[in-house]
Amino acid sequence: MPNKKSAIKELRKTAKRTARNNQTKRRLKSLIKKLDIILNSENKEESKKIYDKIQKIVDKASKNKHPFTPQKASRIKSRMAKKINKANLKTNQK
């Protein structure tokens, strides 16, 4: 437990930031799972909507480099786009 006033305040700030970062990560993770389910059901319009939400969350989260960097954000978006394109190719071949 911190003793100084500034250290106590810093502890409070850290707790708030950690909670916000964890919430963002949880939201992103649930959307990615939702996207996987939708891609298995082959619903193109719904997958595009979910991808847009993922993109928005990732861009906002990486703007200040918390909870992840812009490089990780672009990697996440790229992987999701690959998944969508792969699923669309499968549906077009059928």
N, C-alpha and C positions, 0 to 999 in steps of 0.2 A: 504494500500500500504506500502510495507516495506521501511525503511529508509537506512539501512546499506547495503553496497555493497554485503556482503556475503548472506544476506537475499534476495536480488534481484536475485542473481544467483540461490539460492535455489528455488525461485519461478519459474524461467525459467525451471530448471531441473524437478520440480514437474509437470509442464504443459506438458513437453515432455513425461514423464513417463505415465501420465494419458492418454494422447492421444494414446500412444502405447498399453496400457492395454485395453482401450476401443475398439481399432481396433481388437485386438485379441479376445475379448469377442464377438464382432459383427460377426466376421468371424466364430467363433465356433457356435454361435447361428444359423446362416444361414445354416451351414453344417448340424446341427442337424435337422432343418426343412426339408432340402433336403432329409436327410435319412428317415424321416417319410413318405415323399411323395413316395420315391422309395420303401419302405417296403409295402406300400399300393398297389403298382403296381406289387409287387412280382418279382422284378428283383434281383436275388441273386448276380450276378457278380458286378453289379453297387453298391449294398449296401456294399459289401466288400471293394470296392475302397473308398467309402465315409468314411467307418469306419476307414480305414487306415489313411486317411487325418485327421480325427478327433483325432485319437490317436497321430499323429505326433504333431499337434497343441497343444494338451493338455500337452503332455510331455515337449515340449519346454517351454510352458508358466509356468509350475510348477517347472521347474528346479531351478529358482531363487526365488521361492515362490511368484512370481507376475505374473499375477493378482490373482492366487489362489494357495493354498498349495498342496503338493503331495497327501495328503489324499483326497482332493476334486477331484483331477485329477483321482485318481483310482476309485472314486465313479462315476464320469462321464463315464469313460470307461466301467465300470461294467454295468451301466444302458443301455448304447448303445448296449453292447454285449447281454444283456438280451432281448432287443427289437428285435435284429436280430435273435436270437435263437427262440424266440417265433413266429416270422413271418415264419421262416423256418419250424417249426413244423406244422403250419397251412397249408402250401403249401404241405407238405409231407402227411398229412392226407387226402387231397382232392383226 
